[in-house]
Structure formats: structure tokens, C-alpha cells
Amino acid sequence: MARSAEELKQLSVKEFTEAAKIYESGHAGIYEMCKDDYPQMLEELALEPFEDVLDVGCGTGAVLELLHGEYPGKHLTGLDLTPKMIEAACAKQLGNVRFVVGDAEALPFEPQSFDAVLCSNSFHHYPHPERFFAEAARVLRPGGRLILRDYTSSDFVVWLMNTFELPLARLAGHGDVRICKVSELRALAERAGFLLLKLEAQKGFRAHLVARKPF
């Protein structure tokens, strides 16, 4: 039986309420691989000037903790659907970072609030990915960038993952919704009005997307 969007989101909240306890422990299991995406994401961000950054699906704030150390004068915001993740992030007491419980598909921020939106390894949990792209475009300033890393592969492998692997993951209590093909990521970005700067299927089943909100 197909689950509703709200049921899928609650599945993610339940999963990451438990994951928050171990997420940065060094014994995080499948979540350990998330750290591999941070360097490329931060290298991409550093290519252009910025003042205000939003990390969507920020978890315990690992990416923003790195940014806090490197850019203490910038304004950094993290958003996550799971209150326990935000609780763990707030406990770090990072001076220039605010953390917010919220939905990636309905961002609780004013239009044109950020120079960059980051999203790493949470996109495949969103039941309505087109809403996330539209919301990212709304909260970005003209010229701002969306930097997204998530899962992808060849069309056939993506089909296998969506048909077999993810349904099993949901049965096991994970909130995974759907993996996008590269062509689908391109269409989502363009439909939201973005100009694609980079879109690659990289090793390790990784998608690397950088898109600009037009000036």
C-alpha cells in the first residue's frame, strides 16, 4: 500500500529521532557515508562570495559546524524536520548559526533570504521534490546557488533502487522516498527556474548539482 506524503515524513522523523543519538558518534553505520559529501559541497560554496547560507536537512549541524569554524562572520541557518536532530545541533552552541525545525517543502523563511542553499543526503526523503526546488528558488537571492548532493546512478540502477531497495528500506523503518535520475534532477531544476551550472553522476552513486537563481 502506498504511503501518504505525511506518513513518509513521519517515517523519516522516527528514523532520525533514533539516528540523532549516534549520528556523529563514529559508530553511525550507514550515516557515516554522509561525511564524504561535505568537502565537495564546501569547496563549491567557497567559489563565490556569500553572507547567508541555509542547510536544508542539516541533521545535527555537521556541515554548519565546519562552516562556523571557517566563516565565523557569516550568517548560517540549519533546518531539519526532526526535532531531536535540531536539539543535538543546538547543543553545539555555534555562535553564528541558528537551527530551525521545519519542512524542506515549505521553508519558513522570507523570499530572497539566502545567498546559498545546501542540501546533502536528505533530498531522497522528500515526497514532493518539486516543492523543495521551488522553495529553494523562492528563498534564494537573485544570483544565489543551490548546491545539492544525493543519490543517483544509471537509469537502470535507479530503477532497481526505487523498485526493490527503497521499499525494503521503508519496511525496515527508513524514510527513503525516491532516488532521482540525472534527467529528473535536470528537469526539476529547470522547472523551478534555475540555471544549471553543474550536474554530474559521480562515483559512489552520488549526484552533484549546482544551480543558480537567475539575476
C-alpha positions as CSV (number, residue, x, y, z in Angstrom):
1,M,0.0,0.0,0.0
2,A,1.3,3.4,-1.0
3,R,2.1,5.8,1.9
4,S,0.9,9.4,2.0
5,A,3.4,12.2,2.0
6,E,2.7,12.9,5.7
7,E,3.3,9.2,6.5
8,L,6.6,9.2,4.7
9,K,7.7,12.4,6.5
10,Q,6.8,10.9,9.9
11,L,8.8,7.7,9.0
12,S,11.8,10.0,8.4
13,V,11.2,11.8,11.7
14,K,11.0,8.4,13.5
15,E,14.2,7.1,11.8
16,F,16.2,10.3,12.5
17,T,15.0,10.6,16.1
18,E,16.9,7.4,16.7
19,A,19.8,8.3,14.4
20,A,20.3,11.6,16.3
21,K,21.7,9.6,19.2
22,I,24.6,8.1,17.1
23,Y,24.8,10.5,14.1
24,E,28.3,11.9,15.0
25,S,29.5,9.2,17.3
26,G,31.9,7.5,14.9
27,H,29.5,4.5,15.0
28,A,26.8,5.8,12.8
29,G,26.6,2.9,10.4
30,I,25.0,3.9,7.1
31,Y,25.0,7.5,8.0
32,E,28.8,7.6,8.1
33,M,28.9,8.0,4.3
34,C,27.2,11.4,4.6
35,K,30.5,12.8,5.6
36,D,32.0,12.0,2.2
37,D,29.9,14.7,0.6
38,Y,30.9,17.6,2.8
39,P,34.3,18.5,1.2
40,Q,32.8,18.9,-2.4
41,M,29.9,20.8,-1.1
42,L,32.0,23.3,0.9
43,E,34.5,23.6,-2.0
44,E,31.6,24.5,-4.3
45,L,30.2,27.1,-1.8
46,A,33.7,28.8,-1.4
47,L,33.9,29.5,-5.2
48,E,31.7,32.6,-4.8
49,P,31.1,35.2,-2.1
50,F,28.2,34.7,0.4
51,E,26.8,36.0,3.6
52,D,23.7,34.0,4.4
53,V,23.6,30.2,3.9
54,L,20.8,27.7,4.5
55,D,21.5,24.0,5.0
56,V,18.3,22.0,4.4
57,G,18.1,18.6,6.1
58,C,21.0,19.8,8.3
59,G,20.8,16.9,10.8
60,T,23.0,17.5,13.8
61,G,24.6,20.5,12.1
62,A,27.8,18.8,11.0
63,V,28.2,20.9,7.8
64,L,27.3,24.1,9.5
65,E,29.8,23.3,12.3
66,L,32.5,23.2,9.6
67,L,31.3,26.4,8.1
68,H,31.2,28.0,11.6
69,G,34.8,27.3,12.1
70,E,35.9,28.6,8.7
71,Y,33.5,31.6,8.4
72,P,32.7,32.9,11.9
73,G,31.4,36.2,10.5
74,K,28.8,34.6,8.1
75,H,25.1,34.1,8.9
76,L,24.3,30.4,8.9
77,T,21.0,28.6,9.2
78,G,20.1,24.9,9.5
79,L,16.7,23.3,9.0
80,D,15.6,19.8,9.7
81,L,12.3,18.0,10.0
82,T,13.3,16.0,13.1
83,P,13.2,17.9,16.4
84,K,15.8,15.6,18.0
85,M,18.3,16.4,15.3
86,I,17.8,20.2,15.9
87,E,18.1,19.6,19.6
88,A,21.5,17.9,19.1
89,A,22.6,20.7,16.7
90,C,21.6,23.5,19.1
91,A,23.6,21.8,21.9
92,K,26.8,22.6,20.0
93,Q,26.1,26.3,20.7
94,L,27.6,27.6,17.5
95,G,27.5,31.4,17.8
96,N,26.7,32.4,14.2
97,V,24.3,29.5,13.5
98,R,20.6,29.3,14.1
99,F,18.7,26.0,13.9
100,V,15.1,25.6,12.9
101,V,12.7,22.7,12.9
102,G,10.9,22.8,9.6
103,D,9.8,21.2,6.3
104,A,12.0,21.3,3.2
105,E,8.9,21.5,1.1
106,A,7.6,24.6,2.9
107,L,10.6,26.6,4.1
108,P,9.7,29.0,6.9
109,F,11.8,31.9,5.6
110,E,11.1,35.1,3.7
111,P,11.8,35.3,0.0
112,Q,15.4,36.2,-1.1
113,S,16.8,35.5,2.4
114,F,19.9,33.4,1.4
115,D,22.9,33.5,-1.0
116,A,23.2,29.7,-1.0
117,V,21.0,26.7,-0.2
118,L,22.8,23.5,0.7
119,C,21.2,20.0,0.7
120,S,23.2,16.9,1.3
121,N,21.8,13.4,1.6
122,S,18.2,14.4,2.6
123,F,16.7,15.1,-0.8
124,H,15.6,11.4,-1.4
125,H,13.4,11.7,1.7
126,Y,11.2,14.4,0.2
127,P,7.8,13.2,-1.1
128,H,7.4,16.2,-3.3
129,P,10.9,17.1,-4.6
130,E,9.5,19.7,-7.0
131,R,8.2,21.7,-4.0
132,F,11.7,21.7,-2.5
133,F,13.2,23.1,-5.7
134,A,10.5,25.8,-5.9
135,E,11.1,26.7,-2.2
136,A,14.9,26.8,-2.7
137,A,14.3,29.2,-5.6
138,R,12.0,31.4,-3.6
139,V,14.3,31.8,-0.6
140,L,17.5,32.4,-2.7
141,R,18.5,35.9,-3.7
142,P,19.0,36.6,-7.4
143,G,22.3,35.0,-8.4
144,G,22.2,32.7,-5.4
145,R,23.0,29.0,-5.7
146,L,21.5,25.7,-4.8
147,I,24.2,23.1,-4.1
148,L,22.7,19.6,-3.8
149,R,24.3,16.2,-3.3
150,D,22.2,13.0,-3.1
151,Y,22.0,9.5,-4.6
152,T,21.8,8.7,-8.3
153,S,23.2,6.3,-10.9
154,S,22.4,5.0,-14.3
155,D,18.7,4.9,-15.2
156,F,18.6,1.1,-14.8
157,V,20.3,1.1,-11.4
158,V,18.0,3.9,-10.2
159,W,15.0,1.8,-11.3
160,L,16.3,-1.1,-9.3
161,M,16.8,1.0,-6.2
162,N,13.4,2.5,-6.4
163,T,11.7,-0.8,-7.2
164,F,13.4,-3.1,-4.7
165,E,15.8,-1.4,-2.3
166,L,13.8,1.6,-1.1
167,P,10.5,-0.3,-0.5
168,L,12.6,-2.7,1.7
169,A,14.2,0.2,3.4
170,R,10.7,1.7,4.3
171,L,9.6,-1.7,5.7
172,A,12.7,-1.6,7.9
173,G,11.7,1.8,9.2
174,H,13.7,4.2,6.9
175,G,12.1,7.3,5.5
176,D,13.6,7.0,2.0
177,V,11.1,8.0,-0.7
178,R,12.7,8.0,-4.1
179,I,16.0,8.3,-6.0
180,C,16.1,10.7,-9.0
181,K,17.7,10.0,-12.3
182,V,20.0,12.7,-13.6
183,S,17.4,13.7,-16.2
184,E,14.8,14.1,-13.5
185,L,17.1,16.3,-11.5
186,R,17.7,18.5,-14.6
187,A,14.0,18.8,-15.2
188,L,13.3,19.7,-11.6
189,A,15.9,22.4,-11.5
190,E,14.8,23.9,-14.9
191,R,11.1,23.8,-13.9
192,A,11.9,25.8,-10.8
193,G,13.6,28.4,-13.0
194,F,17.2,27.6,-12.1
195,L,20.1,27.8,-14.5
196,L,22.2,24.6,-14.2
197,L,25.9,25.2,-13.6
198,K,26.9,21.6,-12.8
199,L,25.1,18.3,-12.9
200,E,27.1,15.1,-12.6
201,A,26.6,11.4,-11.7
202,Q,29.7,10.7,-9.7
203,K,31.3,7.6,-8.2
204,G,29.6,6.1,-5.2
205,F,26.1,6.6,-6.5
206,R,26.4,10.4,-6.0
207,A,24.6,13.2,-7.8
208,H,26.3,16.6,-7.7
209,L,24.1,19.5,-8.7
210,V,24.8,23.3,-8.7
211,A,22.2,25.6,-10.0
212,R,21.8,29.4,-10.0
213,K,18.7,31.5,-9.5
214,P,18.8,34.0,-12.4
215,F,19.7,37.6,-11.7
